[in-house]
Amino acid sequence: LGAVFSPAWYFQGVERLHVALCVDIIVRAIALPVVILMVSEPDDLFIAVAITAVAQLVSGLIGGLWLLKDSATRWTPPTPAALLATLKEGIPLFFSSSAVSLYTASSSLFLGFTSSRDQVGYFGLAQKLVGAACSVLTPFNQLLYPQVSRAVRASGATAGRLVRHALVIQGFTGLA
């Protein structure tokens, strides 16, 4: 629920992601000793989850208040036609993301029909390792996105060069 309220998308877009990051780190740093003090046995799992969820919610709310305070932003409600157009525009992305999630989530299930439990376990472990390795590039992509968007508006050739350089960097990082 806290991720829903987090305006990290805004701070990423205006290239001030450090604001959302700092708020999140401070709130988590405050929550960590609370978890350590309150959780002492396995039955306290609910308490640990609740503290973590509240910390994420507080982080999102603080970021949202920061966003509202930001003088550069003024919210104007969209028209129903604009909402409908945006939803129609986002349908391909929704289906693409859904297909990847479905494929990723179901691959172990389908593998279980044809392979042994050990093989499914090895596949699951390998899938987790690949996911962890790919997540190393996530901050790079989040920093690159606003720059590419700005470059596309300015010059398609500049954006193309930026994307090519990013692909080379990511390719070498992936091979390392």
C-alpha positions in Angstrom: 0.0 0.0 0.0 2.9 2.4 0.7 4.2 1.9 -2.8 0.9 3.1 -4.1 1.4 6.5 -2.4 5.0 6.8 -3.2 5.7 9.6 -5.7 9.0 8.2 -6.7 7.8 8.3 -10.3 7.6 12.1 -10.1 11.0 12.6 -8.5 12.4 10.2 -11.2 10.8 12.3 -13.9 12.2 15.6 -12.7 15.5 14.0 -12.0 15.4 14.5 -8.2 15.1 10.8 -7.3 17.4 11.5 -4.3 14.5 13.2 -2.5 12.4 10.0 -2.5 15.4 7.9 -1.8 16.5 9.9 1.2 13.0 9.9 2.7 12.7 6.2 2.2 16.2 5.5 3.8 15.5 7.7 6.8 12.1 6.1 7.5 13.5 2.6 7.1 16.5 3.5 9.4 14.0 4.6 12.0 11.9 1.5 11.5 14.8 -1.0 11.8 15.5 -0.5 15.5 11.7 -0.7 16.2 11.7 -4.1 14.5 14.8 -5.2 16.4 13.2 -4.1 19.7 9.7 -5.5 19.0 10.5 -8.8 17.3 12.0 -11.4 19.4 10.5 -14.8 18.3 9.1 -16.4 15.2 5.5 -15.7 16.3 6.3 -11.9 16.0 6.3 -12.2 12.2 3.0 -10.2 12.0 4.6 -7.4 14.0 7.6 -7.2 11.7 5.5 -7.1 8.6 3.2 -4.5 10.2 6.2 -2.2 11.1 7.7 -2.6 7.7 4.3 -1.8 6.0 3.7 1.2 8.2 7.3 2.5 7.4 6.6 2.1 3.7 3.3 3.9 4.0 4.9 6.7 6.1 7.6 7.1 3.5 5.1 7.3 0.7 3.0 9.8 2.6 6.0 12.0 3.4 7.0 11.9 -0.3 3.5 12.8 -1.3 3.4 15.8 1.0 6.8 16.8 -0.4 5.3 16.6 -3.8 2.3 18.7 -2.8 4.7 21.3 -1.3 6.8 21.4 -4.4 5.9 24.7 -6.1 6.7 23.3 -9.6 3.7 21.0 -9.5 0.1 21.8 -9.5 -2.5 19.0 -9.9 -5.3 19.6 -12.3 -7.9 16.8 -12.6 -7.8 15.1 -16.0 -10.9 15.1 -18.2 -12.7 11.8 -18.7 -11.7 11.9 -22.4 -8.0 12.3 -21.4 -8.3 9.4 -18.9 -9.9 7.2 -21.6 -7.2 8.1 -24.2 -4.4 7.4 -21.6 -5.9 4.0 -20.8 -6.2 3.1 -24.5 -2.6 4.2 -25.0 -1.4 2.1 -22.1 -3.1 -1.1 -23.1 -0.1 -2.5 -25.1 2.2 -1.8 -22.2 -0.3 -3.5 -19.8 -0.5 -6.6 -21.9 3.2 -6.8 -22.4 4.0 -6.4 -18.7 1.2 -8.9 -17.9 2.6 -11.5 -20.4 6.1 -11.2 -18.9 4.8 -11.6 -15.4 2.6 -14.6 -16.3 5.4 -16.2 -18.2 7.8 -15.7 -15.3 5.4 -16.9 -12.7 4.2 -19.9 -14.6 7.5 -21.2 -16.0 8.3 -23.1 -12.8 4.8 -24.6 -12.7 5.0 -25.9 -16.2 8.5 -27.1 -15.7 7.2 -29.1 -12.7 4.9 -31.1 -15.1 7.9 -32.4 -17.1 10.9 -32.3 -14.7 11.9 -33.5 -11.2 11.6 -31.4 -8.1 15.3 -31.0 -8.0 15.4 -29.6 -11.5 12.5 -27.2 -10.7 14.5 -26.1 -7.6 17.6 -25.5 -9.6 15.6 -23.6 -12.2 14.0 -21.5 -9.5 17.4 -20.7 -8.0 18.9 -19.8 -11.4 15.8 -17.6 -12.1 16.3 -15.7 -8.8 20.0 -15.2 -9.5 19.3 -13.8 -12.9 16.6 -11.5 -11.4 19.1 -10.3 -8.8 21.7 -9.6 -11.4 19.2 -7.7 -13.6 18.1 -5.6 -10.7 21.7 -4.2 -10.5 20.9 -2.3 -13.7 17.6 -0.9 -12.4 19.0 2.3 -10.8 20.9 3.0 -14.1 17.7 2.6 -16.1 15.8 4.9 -13.7 18.4 7.6 -14.0 18.6 7.2 -17.8 14.9 7.3 -18.5 14.3 11.1 -18.0 17.5 11.9 -19.9 16.3 9.8 -22.9 12.9 11.4 -22.8 14.4 14.8 -22.9 16.8 13.8 -25.7 13.9 12.4 -27.7 12.1 15.8 -27.5 15.3 17.6 -28.5 16.7 15.4 -31.2 16.0 11.8 -32.3 19.7 11.4 -33.3 20.9 12.5 -29.8 18.5 10.1 -28.2 19.6 7.3 -30.4 23.3 7.8 -29.5 22.4 8.0 -25.8 20.4 4.7 -26.0 23.3 3.0 -28.0 25.8 4.1 -25.3 23.5 2.8 -22.6 23.1 -0.5 -24.3 26.8 -0.9 -24.6 27.3 -0.1 -20.9 24.5 -2.5 -19.9 25.8 -5.2 -22.2 29.3 -5.0 -20.7 27.8 -4.9 -17.2 25.6 -8.0 -18.0 28.6 -9.9 -19.4 30.8 -9.0 -16.3 
